[in-house]
């Protein structure tokens, strides 16, 4: 794990929370002490997590270390992406227009709705029969 000065960003999506640290370095990307390719098995999730680096053309400039808790793989990948975008913004404010244009600084507010009493799920009710 990298040491020294770093920039930090926190990303959240659904019930996943990611703490992302950005170090000056070789371009290594680790999530929970594993390579990003080993942690997110699907290529689409790896690409989603690395989108902020591509949007600002900084794939090889920074070493990224992320700690993720909660949620599933899709929520975690999106949380890492948002945390990474916020860390990049803390490192250099000139990245703001590129990150904003790519839609990487907007937090997705959708979360699971709670189940209500008397219903089967959050909104699903028993089937109504007239006769």
N, CA, C and O atoms as CSV, one atom per row, in Angstrom:
chain,resi,resn,atom,element,x,y,z
A,1,UNK,N,N,0.842,-1.191,0.000
A,1,UNK,CA,C,0.000,0.000,0.000
A,1,UNK,C,C,0.878,1.243,0.000
A,1,UNK,O,O,1.922,1.279,0.653
A,2,UNK,N,N,0.452,2.250,-0.729
A,2,UNK,CA,C,1.228,3.474,-0.863
A,2,UNK,C,C,1.182,4.288,0.426
A,2,UNK,O,O,0.217,4.226,1.188
A,3,UNK,N,N,2.248,5.050,0.649
A,3,UNK,CA,C,2.312,5.915,1.824
A,3,UNK,C,C,2.667,7.325,1.381
A,3,UNK,O,O,3.081,7.547,0.243
A,4,UNK,N,N,2.500,8.274,2.293
A,4,UNK,CA,C,2.829,9.658,2.000
A,4,UNK,C,C,1.585,10.508,1.831
A,4,UNK,O,O,0.502,10.145,2.289
A,5,UNK,N,N,1.752,11.656,1.163
A,5,UNK,CA,C,0.638,12.594,0.969
A,5,UNK,C,C,-0.392,11.992,0.021
A,5,UNK,O,O,-0.047,11.365,-0.980
A,6,UNK,N,N,-1.663,12.196,0.357
A,6,UNK,CA,C,-2.738,11.661,-0.481
A,6,UNK,C,C,-3.943,12.590,-0.441
A,6,UNK,O,O,-4.058,13.456,0.426
A,7,UNK,N,N,-4.823,12.388,-1.391
A,7,UNK,CA,C,-6.103,13.083,-1.455
A,7,UNK,C,C,-7.188,12.042,-1.224
A,7,UNK,O,O,-7.090,10.914,-1.708
A,8,UNK,N,N,-8.228,12.425,-0.481
A,8,UNK,CA,C,-9.254,11.449,-0.124
A,8,UNK,C,C,-10.622,11.912,-0.604
A,8,UNK,O,O,-10.921,13.106,-0.632
A,9,UNK,N,N,-11.447,10.934,-0.980
A,9,UNK,CA,C,-12.823,11.198,-1.370
A,9,UNK,C,C,-13.704,10.071,-0.881
A,9,UNK,O,O,-13.287,8.913,-0.873
A,10,UNK,N,N,-14.923,10.399,-0.473
A,10,UNK,CA,C,-15.882,9.392,-0.012
A,10,UNK,C,C,-17.015,9.319,-1.016
A,10,UNK,O,O,-17.591,10.337,-1.401
A,11,UNK,N,N,-17.331,8.088,-1.438
A,11,UNK,CA,C,-18.424,7.878,-2.376
A,11,UNK,C,C,-19.454,6.941,-1.777
A,11,UNK,O,O,-19.100,5.984,-1.088
A,12,UNK,N,N,-20.731,7.210,-2.038
A,12,UNK,CA,C,-21.804,6.353,-1.542
A,12,UNK,C,C,-22.760,6.032,-2.679
A,12,UNK,O,O,-23.010,6.862,-3.553
A,13,UNK,N,N,-23.293,4.809,-2.652
A,13,UNK,CA,C,-24.312,4.394,-3.621
A,13,UNK,C,C,-25.092,3.257,-3.002
A,13,UNK,O,O,-24.502,2.269,-2.565
A,14,UNK,N,N,-26.414,3.378,-2.956
A,14,UNK,CA,C,-27.275,2.407,-2.284
A,14,UNK,C,C,-26.782,2.254,-0.853
A,14,UNK,O,O,-26.788,3.232,-0.106
A,15,UNK,N,N,-26.355,1.065,-0.444
A,15,UNK,CA,C,-25.847,0.916,0.928
A,15,UNK,C,C,-24.336,0.726,0.951
A,15,UNK,O,O,-23.787,0.332,1.980
A,16,UNK,N,N,-23.649,0.996,-0.158
A,16,UNK,CA,C,-22.198,0.862,-0.243
A,16,UNK,C,C,-21.520,2.198,0.067
A,16,UNK,O,O,-21.983,3.255,-0.363
A,17,UNK,N,N,-20.429,2.135,0.813
A,17,UNK,CA,C,-19.638,3.319,1.143
A,17,UNK,C,C,-18.184,3.030,0.783
A,17,UNK,O,O,-17.631,2.012,1.199
A,18,UNK,N,N,-17.566,3.921,0.014
A,18,UNK,CA,C,-16.179,3.745,-0.411
A,18,UNK,C,C,-15.340,4.926,0.044
A,18,UNK,O,O,-15.698,6.081,-0.183
A,19,UNK,N,N,-14.209,4.622,0.695
A,19,UNK,CA,C,-13.202,5.632,1.031
A,19,UNK,C,C,-12.054,5.457,0.055
A,19,UNK,O,O,-11.392,4.419,0.054
A,20,UNK,N,N,-11.810,6.457,-0.771
A,20,UNK,CA,C,-10.810,6.355,-1.833
A,20,UNK,C,C,-9.658,7.307,-1.535
A,20,UNK,O,O,-9.863,8.490,-1.265
A,21,UNK,N,N,-8.451,6.769,-1.588
A,21,UNK,CA,C,-7.243,7.582,-1.411
A,21,UNK,C,C,-6.454,7.599,-2.705
A,21,UNK,O,O,-6.287,6.576,-3.369
A,22,UNK,N,N,-5.968,8.793,-3.049
A,22,UNK,CA,C,-5.276,9.028,-4.303
A,22,UNK,C,C,-3.849,9.461,-3.995
A,22,UNK,O,O,-3.636,10.509,-3.385
A,23,UNK,N,N,-2.867,8.662,-4.414
A,23,UNK,CA,C,-1.458,8.949,-4.185
A,23,UNK,C,C,-0.796,9.259,-5.523
A,23,UNK,O,O,-1.227,8.753,-6.559
A,24,UNK,N,N,0.245,10.084,-5.511
A,24,UNK,CA,C,1.054,10.264,-6.714
A,24,UNK,C,C,1.820,8.962,-6.915
A,24,UNK,O,O,2.467,8.470,-5.990
A,25,UNK,N,N,1.749,8.401,-8.126
A,25,UNK,CA,C,2.424,7.121,-8.298
A,25,UNK,C,C,2.283,6.516,-9.671
A,25,UNK,O,O,2.136,7.213,-10.675
A,26,UNK,N,N,2.332,5.180,-9.689
A,26,UNK,CA,C,2.506,4.420,-10.921
A,26,UNK,C,C,1.225,4.113,-11.681
A,26,UNK,O,O,1.289,3.786,-12.866
A,27,UNK,N,N,0.080,4.205,-11.051
A,27,UNK,CA,C,-1.163,3.869,-11.728
A,27,UNK,C,C,-1.794,2.589,-11.219
A,27,UNK,O,O,-2.729,2.079,-11.838
A,28,UNK,N,N,-1.303,2.049,-10.094
A,28,UNK,CA,C,-1.906,0.852,-9.516
A,28,UNK,C,C,-3.271,1.214,-8.927
A,28,UNK,O,O,-3.473,2.323,-8.433
A,29,UNK,N,N,-4.199,0.262,-8.987
A,29,UNK,CA,C,-5.563,0.499,-8.502
A,29,UNK,C,C,-5.952,-0.698,-7.646
A,29,UNK,O,O,-6.111,-1.807,-8.156
A,30,UNK,N,N,-6.107,-0.470,-6.333
A,30,UNK,CA,C,-6.493,-1.562,-5.439
A,30,UNK,C,C,-7.807,-1.232,-4.746
A,30,UNK,O,O,-8.073,-0.083,-4.393
A,31,UNK,N,N,-8.626,-2.269,-4.560
A,31,UNK,CA,C,-9.892,-2.154,-3.842
A,31,UNK,C,C,-9.878,-3.222,-2.761
A,31,UNK,O,O,-9.789,-4.410,-3.073
A,32,UNK,N,N,-9.964,-2.825,-1.498
A,32,UNK,CA,C,-9.902,-3.745,-0.357
A,32,UNK,C,C,-8.677,-4.658,-0.447
A,32,UNK,O,O,-8.786,-5.869,-0.255
A,33,UNK,N,N,-7.521,-4.077,-0.736
A,33,UNK,CA,C,-6.219,-4.753,-0.810
A,33,UNK,C,C,-6.130,-5.778,-1.938
A,33,UNK,O,O,-5.230,-6.619,-1.921
A,34,UNK,N,N,-7.034,-5.735,-2.915
A,34,UNK,CA,C,-6.966,-6.598,-4.090
A,34,UNK,C,C,-6.894,-5.712,-5.329
A,34,UNK,O,O,-7.318,-4.557,-5.303
A,35,UNK,N,N,-6.361,-6.259,-6.399
A,35,UNK,CA,C,-6.361,-5.533,-7.659
A,35,UNK,C,C,-7.804,-5.267,-8.085
A,35,UNK,O,O,-8.690,-6.077,-7.810
A,36,UNK,N,N,-8.042,-4.146,-8.749
A,36,UNK,CA,C,-9.408,-3.796,-9.156
A,36,UNK,C,C,-9.998,-4.874,-10.065
A,36,UNK,O,O,-11.202,-5.124,-10.018
A,37,UNK,N,N,-9.161,-5.521,-10.896
A,37,UNK,CA,C,-9.637,-6.590,-11.780
A,37,UNK,C,C,-9.999,-7.846,-11.001
A,37,UNK,O,O,-10.898,-8.585,-11.403
A,38,UNK,N,N,-9.304,-8.097,-9.881
A,38,UNK,CA,C,-9.621,-9.269,-9.060
A,38,UNK,C,C,-10.854,-9.021,-8.201
A,38,UNK,O,O,-11.626,-9.946,-7.946
A,39,UNK,N,N,-11.048,-7.778,-7.751
A,39,UNK,CA,C,-12.167,-7.481,-6.860
A,39,UNK,C,C,-13.492,-7.419,-7.623
A,39,UNK,O,O,-14.473,-8.052,-7.233
A,40,UNK,N,N,-13.507,-6.642,-8.724
A,40,UNK,CA,C,-14.696,-6.563,-9.578
A,40,UNK,C,C,-14.449,-7.489,-10.759
A,40,UNK,O,O,-13.648,-7.171,-11.638
A,41,UNK,N,N,-15.124,-8.626,-10.788
A,41,UNK,CA,C,-14.845,-9.636,-11.804
A,41,UNK,C,C,-15.364,-9.236,-13.183
A,41,UNK,O,O,-14.809,-9.669,-14.193
A,42,UNK,N,N,-16.401,-8.430,-13.246
A,42,UNK,CA,C,-16.963,-8.021,-14.527
A,42,UNK,C,C,-16.215,-6.813,-15.089
A,42,UNK,O,O,-15.914,-5.866,-14.364
A,43,UNK,N,N,-15.923,-6.856,-16.370
A,43,UNK,CA,C,-15.198,-5.766,-17.022
A,43,UNK,C,C,-15.968,-4.452,-16.944
A,43,UNK,O,O,-15.371,-3.384,-16.804
A,44,UNK,N,N,-17.300,-4.533,-17.034
A,44,UNK,CA,C,-18.114,-3.316,-16.978
A,44,UNK,C,C,-17.954,-2.617,-15.626
A,44,UNK,O,O,-17.905,-1.388,-15.573
A,45,UNK,N,N,-17.872,-3.388,-14.529
A,45,UNK,CA,C,-17.712,-2.786,-13.207
A,45,UNK,C,C,-16.308,-2.198,-13.035
A,45,UNK,O,O,-16.142,-1.153,-12.407
A,46,UNK,N,N,-15.295,-2.877,-13.597
A,46,UNK,CA,C,-13.922,-2.341,-13.550
A,46,UNK,C,C,-13.864,-1.017,-14.294
A,46,UNK,O,O,-13.274,-0.050,-13.813
A,47,UNK,N,N,-14.486,-0.977,-15.480
A,47,UNK,CA,C,-14.505,0.258,-16.272
A,47,UNK,C,C,-15.258,1.370,-15.554
A,47,UNK,O,O,-14.852,2.531,-15.597
A,48,UNK,N,N,-16.355,1.009,-14.896
A,48,UNK,CA,C,-17.143,2.003,-14.163
A,48,UNK,C,C,-16.327,2.593,-13.016
A,48,UNK,O,O,-16.381,3.799,-12.777
A,49,UNK,N,N,-15.577,1.763,-12.308
A,49,UNK,CA,C,-14.758,2.241,-11.197
A,49,UNK,C,C,-13.619,3.143,-11.686
A,49,UNK,O,O,-13.207,4.062,-10.978
A,50,UNK,N,N,-13.111,2.881,-12.897
A,50,UNK,CA,C,-11.975,3.638,-13.430
A,50,UNK,C,C,-12.389,4.823,-14.299
A,50,UNK,O,O,-11.525,5.549,-14.790
A,51,UNK,N,N,-13.672,5.033,-14.498
A,51,UNK,CA,C,-14.158,6.120,-15.367
A,51,UNK,C,C,-13.591,7.497,-15.023
A,51,UNK,O,O,-13.200,8.218,-15.940
A,52,UNK,N,N,-13.525,7.905,-13.742
A,52,UNK,CA,C,-12.981,9.244,-13.452
A,52,UNK,C,C,-11.531,9.425,-13.909
A,52,UNK,O,O,-11.144,10.519,-14.319
A,53,UNK,N,N,-10.732,8.365,-13.842
A,53,UNK,CA,C,-9.343,8.465,-14.311
A,53,UNK,C,C,-9.299,8.643,-15.822
A,53,UNK,O,O,-8.482,9.406,-16.337
A,54,UNK,N,N,-10.178,7.937,-16.535
A,54,UNK,CA,C,-10.227,8.066,-17.989
A,54,UNK,C,C,-10.752,9.437,-18.413
A,54,UNK,O,O,-10.260,10.025,-19.375
A,55,UNK,N,N,-11.747,9.937,-17.696
A,55,UNK,CA,C,-12.345,11.228,-18.049
A,55,UNK,C,C,-11.332,12.366,-17.920
A,55,UNK,O,O,-11.394,13.350,-18.656
A,56,UNK,N,N,-10.402,12.220,-16.979
A,56,UNK,CA,C,-9.388,13.263,-16.766
A,56,UNK,C,C,-8.023,12.886,-17.351
A,56,UNK,O,O,-7.053,13.624,-17.178
A,57,UNK,N,N,-7.942,11.740,-18.044
A,57,UNK,CA,C,-6.692,11.221,-18.643
A,57,UNK,C,C,-5.553,11.122,-17.632
A,57,UNK,O,O,-4.461,11.647,-17.850
A,58,UNK,N,N,-5.834,10.431,-16.509
A,58,UNK,CA,C,-4.836,10.270,-15.446
A,58,UNK,C,C,-4.633,8.814,-15.043
A,58,UNK,O,O,-4.346,8.539,-13.878
A,59,UNK,N,N,-4.775,7.871,-15.982
A,59,UNK,CA,C,-4.659,6.451,-15.636
A,59,UNK,C,C,-3.309,6.104,-15.023
A,59,UNK,O,O,-3.249,5.299,-14.094
A,60,UNK,N,N,-2.224,6.693,-15.521
A,60,UNK,CA,C,-0.891,6.325,-15.054
A,60,UNK,C,C,-0.294,7.329,-14.066
A,60,UNK,O,O,0.813,7.120,-13.571
A,61,UNK,N,N,-1.000,8.394,-13.780
A,61,UNK,CA,C,-0.438,9.446,-12.925
A,61,UNK,C,C,-0.645,9.181,-11.439
A,61,UNK,O,O,0.181,9.584,-10.621
A,62,UNK,N,N,-1.738,8.505,-11.080
A,62,UNK,CA,C,-2.074,8.304,-9.672
A,62,UNK,C,C,-2.157,6.826,-9.310
A,62,UNK,O,O,-2.519,5.984,-10.133
A,63,UNK,N,N,-1.811,6.531,-8.053
A,63,UNK,CA,C,-2.062,5.216,-7.468
A,63,UNK,C,C,-3.307,5.357,-6.615
A,63,UNK,O,O,-3.408,6.270,-5.795
A,64,UNK,N,N,-4.262,4.446,-6.810
A,64,UNK,CA,C,-5.559,4.538,-6.144
A,64,UNK,C,C,-5.712,3.381,-5.162
A,64,UNK,O,O,-5.458,2.224,-5.498
A,65,UNK,N,N,-6.134,3.716,-3.939
A,65,UNK,CA,C,-6.424,2.707,-2.926
A,65,UNK,C,C,-7.821,2.980,-2.382
A,65,UNK,O,O,-8.101,4.075,-1.892
A,66,UNK,N,N,-8.707,1.966,-2.471
A,66,UNK,CA,C,-10.094,2.154,-2.040
A,66,UNK,C,C,-10.476,1.100,-1.005
A,66,UNK,O,O,-10.108,-0.068,-1.126
A,67,UNK,N,N,-11.223,1.532,0.016
A,67,UNK,CA,C,-11.812,0.624,0.993
A,67,UNK,C,C,-13.324,0.724,0.852
A,67,UNK,O,O,-13.894,1.807,0.987
A,68,UNK,N,N,-13.974,-0.403,0.580
A,68,UNK,CA,C,-15.409,-0.410,0.325
A,68,UNK,C,C,-16.099,-1.326,1.313
A,68,UNK,O,O,-15.620,-2.425,1.595
A,69,UNK,N,N,-17.244,-0.863,1.847
A,69,UNK,CA,C,-18.052,-1.673,2.755
A,69,UNK,C,C,-19.502,-1.583,2.330
A,69,UNK,O,O,-19.951,-0.550,1.834
A,70,UNK,N,N,-20.236,-2.675,2.525
A,70,UNK,CA,C,-21.675,-2.698,2.301
A,70,UNK,C,C,-22.059,-2.811,0.843
A,70,UNK,O,O,-21.246,-2.587,-0.053
A,71,UNK,N,N,-23.323,-3.164,0.621
A,71,UNK,CA,C,-23.858,-3.214,-0.723
A,71,UNK,C,C,-23.365,-4.385,-1.536
A,71,UNK,O,O,-22.683,-5.277,-1.032
A,72,UNK,N,N,-23.724,-4.365,-2.800
A,72,UNK,CA,C,-23.311,-5.400,-3.739
A,72,UNK,C,C,-22.291,-4.856,-4.713
A,72,UNK,O,O,-21.858,-3.711,-4.587
A,73,UNK,N,N,-21.902,-5.670,-5.687
A,73,UNK,CA,C,-20.841,-5.249,-6.614
A,73,UNK,C,C,-21.162,-3.982,-7.408
A,73,UNK,O,O,-20.291,-3.132,-7.591
A,74,UNK,N,N,-22.399,-3.848,-7.880
A,74,UNK,CA,C,-22.746,-2.669,-8.690
A,74,UNK,C,C,-22.708,-1.395,-7.844
A,74,UNK,O,O,-22.157,-0.380,-8.270
A,75,UNK,N,N,-23.294,-1.452,-6.647
A,75,UNK,CA,C,-23.270,-0.297,-5.754
A,75,UNK,C,C,-21.859,0.059,-5.325
A,75,UNK,O,O,-21.515,1.235,-5.213
A,76,UNK,N,N,-21.036,-0.967,-5.083
A,76,UNK,CA,C,-19.656,-0.718,-4.679
A,76,UNK,C,C,-18.855,-0.072,-5.797
A,76,UNK,O,O,-18.078,0.849,-5.548
A,77,UNK,N,N,-19.035,-0.546,-7.033
A,77,UNK,CA,C,-18.311,0.041,-8.169
A,77,UNK,C,C,-18.700,1.504,-8.358
A,77,UNK,O,O,-17.841,2.340,-8.637
A,78,UNK,N,N,-19.972,1.818,-8.210
A,78,UNK,CA,C,-20.428,3.200,-8.353
A,78,UNK,C,C,-19.935,4.069,-7.197
A,78,UNK,O,O,-19.612,5.241,-7.391
A,79,UNK,N,N,-19.877,3.491,-5.994
A,79,UNK,CA,C,-19.359,4.237,-4.844
A,79,UNK,C,C,-17.876,4.540,-5.022
A,79,UNK,O,O,-17.426,5.639,-4.696
A,80,UNK,N,N,-17.112,3.578,-5.536
A,80,UNK,CA,C,-15.681,3.799,-5.801
A,80,UNK,C,C,-15.515,4.888,-6.854
A,80,UNK,O,O,-14.638,5.743,-6.734
A,81,UNK,N,N,-16.354,4.858,-7.881
A,81,UNK,CA,C,-16.280,5.862,-8.940
A,81,UNK,C,C,-16.516,7.273,-8.399
A,81,UNK,O,O,-15.776,8.200,-8.727
A,82,UNK,N,N,-17.545,7.430,-7.573
A,82,UNK,CA,C,-17.844,8.745,-7.001
A,82,UNK,C,C,-16.735,9.195,-6.046
A,82,UNK,O,O,-16.334,10.358,-6.070
A,83,UNK,N,N,-16.242,8.289,-5.213
A,83,UNK,CA,C,-15.148,8.625,-4.296
A,83,UNK,C,C,-13.888,9.028,-5.045
A,83,UNK,O,O,-13.196,9.965,-4.649
A,84,UNK,N,N,-13.593,8.319,-6.127
A,84,UNK,CA,C,-12.423,8.624,-6.943
A,84,UNK,C,C,-12.576,9.989,-7.620
A,84,UNK,O,O,-11.618,10.759,-7.687
A,85,UNK,N,N,-13.775,10.287,-8.118
A,85,UNK,CA,C,-14.016,11.594,-8.747
A,85,UNK,C,C,-13.825,12.721,-7.734
A,85,UNK,O,O,-13.243,13.757,-8.058
A,86,UNK,N,N,-14.318,12.520,-6.500
A,86,UNK,CA,C,-14.159,13.547,-5.468
A,86,UNK,C,C,-12.703,13.701,-5.048
A,86,UNK,O,O,-12.259,14.810,-4.751
A,87,UNK,N,N,-11.955,12.600,-5.019
A,87,UNK,CA,C,-10.530,12.676,-4.680
A,87,UNK,C,C,-9.757,13.398,-5.781
A,87,UNK,O,O,-8.868,14.199,-5.492
A,88,UNK,N,N,-10.090,13.120,-7.035
A,88,UNK,CA,C,-9.446,13.822,-8.150
A,88,UNK,C,C,-9.736,15.321,-8.102
A,88,UNK,O,O,-8.872,16.142,-8.408
A,89,UNK,N,N,-10.957,15.662,-7.714
A,89,UNK,CA,C,-11.337,17.072,-7.595
A,89,UNK,C,C,-10.541,17.749,-6.474
A,89,UNK,O,O,-10.165,18.915,-6.595
A,90,UNK,N,N,-10.287,17.015,-5.384
A,90,UNK,CA,C,-9.474,17.563,-4.293
A,90,UNK,C,C,-8.021,17.729,-4.726
A,90,UNK,O,O,-7.335,18.642,-4.266
A,91,UNK,N,N,-7.553,16.853,-5.606
A,91,UNK,CA,C,-6.173,16.931,-6.083
A,91,UNK,C,C,-5.972,18.104,-7.034
A,91,UNK,O,O,-4.957,18.798,-6.971
A,92,UNK,N,N,-6.950,18.319,-7.919
A,92,UNK,CA,C,-6.814,19.391,-8.908
A,92,UNK,C,C,-8.210,19.868,-9.315
A,92,UNK,O,O,-8.978,19.102,-9.899
A,93,UNK,N,N,-8.540,21.111,-9.015
A,93,UNK,CA,C,-9.884,21.632,-9.297
A,93,UNK,C,C,-10.128,21.847,-10.795
A,93,UNK,O,O,-11.271,22.058,-11.201
A,94,UNK,N,N,-9.078,21.796,-11.623
A,94,UNK,CA,C,-9.278,21.964,-13.068
A,94,UNK,C,C,-9.957,20.751,-13.703
A,94,UNK,O,O,-10.402,20.823,-14.849
A,95,UNK,N,N,-10.041,19.635,-12.970
A,95,UNK,CA,C,-10.726,18.438,-13.481
A,95,UNK,C,C,-12.248,18.557,-13.382
A,95,UNK,O,O,-12.966,17.711,-13.914
A,96,UNK,N,N,-12.749,19.597,-12.708
A,96,UNK,CA,C,-14.178,19.676,-12.408
A,96,UNK,C,C,-15.052,19.648,-13.659
A,96,UNK,O,O,-16.060,18.942,-13.688
A,97,UNK,N,N,-14.684,20.402,-14.686
A,97,UNK,CA,C,-15.532,20.462,-15.881
A,97,UNK,C,C,-15.591,19.109,-16.590
A,97,UNK,O,O,-16.657,18.707,-17.055
A,98,UNK,N,N,-14.464,18.400,-16.679
A,98,UNK,CA,C,-14.443,17.083,-17.338
A,98,UNK,C,C,-15.241,16.060,-16.541
A,98,UNK,O,O,-15.971,15.255,-17.119
A,99,UNK,N,N,-15.105,16.087,-15.217
A,99,UNK,CA,C,-15.842,15.145,-14.366
A,99,UNK,C,C,-17.337,15.445,-14.377
A,99,UNK,O,O,-18.154,14.525,-14.405
A,100,UNK,N,N,-17.697,16.723,-14.356
A,100,UNK,CA,C,-19.102,17.122,-14.370
A,100,UNK,C,C,-19.741,16.761,-15.715
A,100,UNK,O,O,-20.876,16.286,-15.761
A,101,UNK,N,N,-19.005,16.990,-16.804
A,101,UNK,CA,C,-19.518,16.681,-18.139
A,101,UNK,C,C,-19.777,15.185,-18.298
A,101,UNK,O,O,-20.732,14.788,-18.966
A,102,UNK,N,N,-18.931,14.352,-17.684
A,102,UNK,CA,C,-19.101,12.892,-17.750
A,102,UNK,C,C,-20.152,12.396,-16.760
A,102,UNK,O,O,-20.504,11.216,-16.771
A,103,UNK,N,N,-20.657,13.290,-15.901
A,103,UNK,CA,C,-21.685,12.913,-14.934
A,103,UNK,C,C,-21.154,12.116,-13.762
A,103,UNK,O,O,-21.885,11.319,-13.174
A,104,UNK,N,N,-19.894,12.317,-13.413
A,104,UNK,CA,C,-19.249,11.507,-12.375
A,104,UNK,C,C,-19.258,12.159,-10.995
A,104,UNK,O,O,-18.843,11.532,-10.020
A,105,UNK,N,N,-19.725,13.411,-10.890
A,105,UNK,CA,C,-19.763,14.086,-9.590
A,105,UNK,C,C,-21.162,14.087,-8.965
A,105,UNK,O,O,-21.351,14.589,-7.857
A,106,UNK,N,N,-22.133,13.527,-9.674
A,106,UNK,CA,C,-23.507,13.510,-9.181
A,106,UNK,C,C,-23.762,12.216,-8.435
A,106,UNK,O,O,-23.539,11.132,-8.975
A,107,UNK,N,N,-24.231,12.318,-7.193
A,107,UNK,CA,C,-24.523,11.131,-6.394
A,107,UNK,C,C,-25.883,10.594,-6.792
A,107,UNK,O,O,-26.846,11.356,-6.878
A,108,UNK,N,N,-25.980,9.295,-7.038
A,108,UNK,CA,C,-27.248,8.668,-7.404
A,108,UNK,C,C,-28.058,8.443,-6.130
A,108,UNK,O,O,-27.653,7.633,-5.297
A,109,UNK,N,N,-29.196,9.136,-5.947
A,109,UNK,CA,C,-29.909,9.087,-4.668
A,109,UNK,C,C,-30.811,7.867,-4.484
A,109,UNK,O,O,-31.396,7.694,-3.415
A,110,UNK,N,N,-30.934,7.013,-5.514
A,110,UNK,CA,C,-31.883,5.900,-5.416
A,110,UNK,C,C,-31.432,4.869,-4.397
A,110,UNK,O,O,-30.308,4.371,-4.458
A,111,UNK,N,N,-32.317,4.553,-3.457
A,111,UNK,CA,C,-32.053,3.524,-2.451
A,111,UNK,C,C,-33.269,2.638,-2.329
A,111,UNK,O,O,-34.355,2.998,-2.785
A,112,UNK,N,N,-33.095,1.483,-1.718
A,112,UNK,CA,C,-34.198,0.546,-1.550
A,112,UNK,C,C,-35.237,1.130,-0.603
A,112,UNK,O,O,-34.908,1.631,0.472
A,113,UNK,N,N,-36.505,1.054,-1.026
A,113,UNK,CA,C,-37.600,1.579,-0.215
A,113,UNK,C,C,-37.986,0.545,0.844
A,113,UNK,O,O,-37.969,-0.658,0.580
A,114,UNK,N,N,-38.330,1.014,2.030
A,114,UNK,CA,C,-38.641,0.078,3.107
A,114,UNK,C,C,-39.980,-0.600,2.898
A,114,UNK,O,O,-40.866,-0.044,2.249
A,115,UNK,N,N,-40.133,-1.799,3.444
A,115,UNK,CA,C,-41.377,-2.539,3.379
A,115,UNK,C,C,-42.386,-1.914,4.341
A,115,UNK,O,O,-42.042,-1.554,5.467
A,116,UNK,N,N,-43.651,-1.789,3.881
A,116,UNK,CA,C,-44.698,-1.215,4.715
A,116,UNK,C,C,-45.546,-2.341,5.322
A,116,UNK,O,O,-45.705,-3.392,4.701
A,117,UNK,N,N,-46.087,-2.135,6.519
A,117,UNK,CA,C,-46.934,-3.158,7.131
A,117,UNK,C,C,-48.223,-3.366,6.325
A,117,UNK,O,O,-48.797,-2.413,5.797
A,118,UNK,N,N,-48.664,-4.618,6.241
A,118,UNK,CA,C,-49.864,-4.942,5.490
A,118,UNK,C,C,-49.623,-5.186,4.016
A,118,UNK,O,O,-50.535,-5.607,3.303
A,119,UNK,N,N,-48.414,-4.929,3.544
A,119,UNK,CA,C,-48.064,-5.159,2.145
A,119,UNK,C,C,-47.040,-6.274,2.050
A,119,UNK,O,O,-46.369,-6.590,3.032
A,120,UNK,N,N,-46.916,-6.873,0.867
A,120,UNK,CA,C,-45.956,-7.955,0.672
A,120,UNK,C,C,-44.532,-7.406,0.518
A,120,UNK,O,O,-43.577,-7.976,1.046
A,121,UNK,N,N,-44.404,-6.293,-0.212
A,121,UNK,CA,C,-43.115,-5.619,-0.384
A,121,UNK,C,C,-43.347,-4.140,-0.096
A,121,UNK,O,O,-44.310,-3.795,0.589
A,122,UNK,N,N,-42.492,-3.267,-0.599
A,122,UNK,CA,C,-42.636,-1.840,-0.326
A,122,UNK,C,C,-43.969,-1.289,-0.844
A,122,UNK,O,O,-44.594,-0.459,-0.184
A,123,UNK,N,N,-44.405,-1.748,-2.026
A,123,UNK,CA,C,-45.650,-1.240,-2.619
A,123,UNK,C,C,-46.607,-2.334,-3.070
A,123,UNK,O,O,-47.778,-2.064,-3.341
A,124,UNK,N,N,-46.119,-3.563,-3.153
A,124,UNK,CA,C,-46.958,-4.653,-3.652
A,124,UNK,C,C,-47.979,-5.080,-2.601
A,124,UNK,O,O,-47.624,-5.460,-1.486
A,125,UNK,N,N,-49.274,-5.009,-2.987
A,125,UNK,CA,C,-50.353,-5.404,-2.079
A,125,UNK,C,C,-50.891,-6.764,-2.507
A,125,UNK,O,O,-50.534,-7.282,-3.565
A,126,UNK,N,N,-51.747,-7.329,-1.676
A,126,UNK,CA,C,-52.407,-8.578,-2.017
A,126,UNK,C,C,-53.280,-8.348,-3.239
A,126,UNK,O,O,-53.764,-7.240,-3.469
A,127,UNK,N,N,-53.479,-9.411,-4.025
A,127,UNK,CA,C,-54.329,-9.295,-5.213
A,127,UNK,C,C,-55.768,-9.077,-4.788
A,127,UNK,O,O,-56.275,-9.758,-3.897
A,128,UNK,N,N,-56.428,-8.114,-5.438
A,128,UNK,CA,C,-57.810,-7.786,-5.123
A,128,UNK,C,C,-58.746,-8.616,-5.986
A,128,UNK,O,O,-58.583,-8.669,-7.205
A,129,UNK,N,N,-59.722,-9.261,-5.369
A,129,UNK,CA,C,-60.737,-10.000,-6.145
A,129,UNK,C,C,-62.107,-9.375,-5.869
A,129,UNK,O,O,-62.504,-9.188,-4.719
A,130,UNK,N,N,-62.814,-9.059,-6.954
A,130,UNK,CA,C,-64.118,-8.417,-6.801
A,130,UNK,C,C,-65.210,-9.421,-6.446
A,130,UNK,O,O,-66.106,-9.092,-5.668
A,131,UNK,N,N,-65.163,-10.637,-6.993
A,131,UNK,CA,C,-66.187,-11.661,-6.714
A,131,UNK,C,C,-65.575,-12.933,-6.194
A,131,UNK,O,O,-66.293,-13.892,-5.910
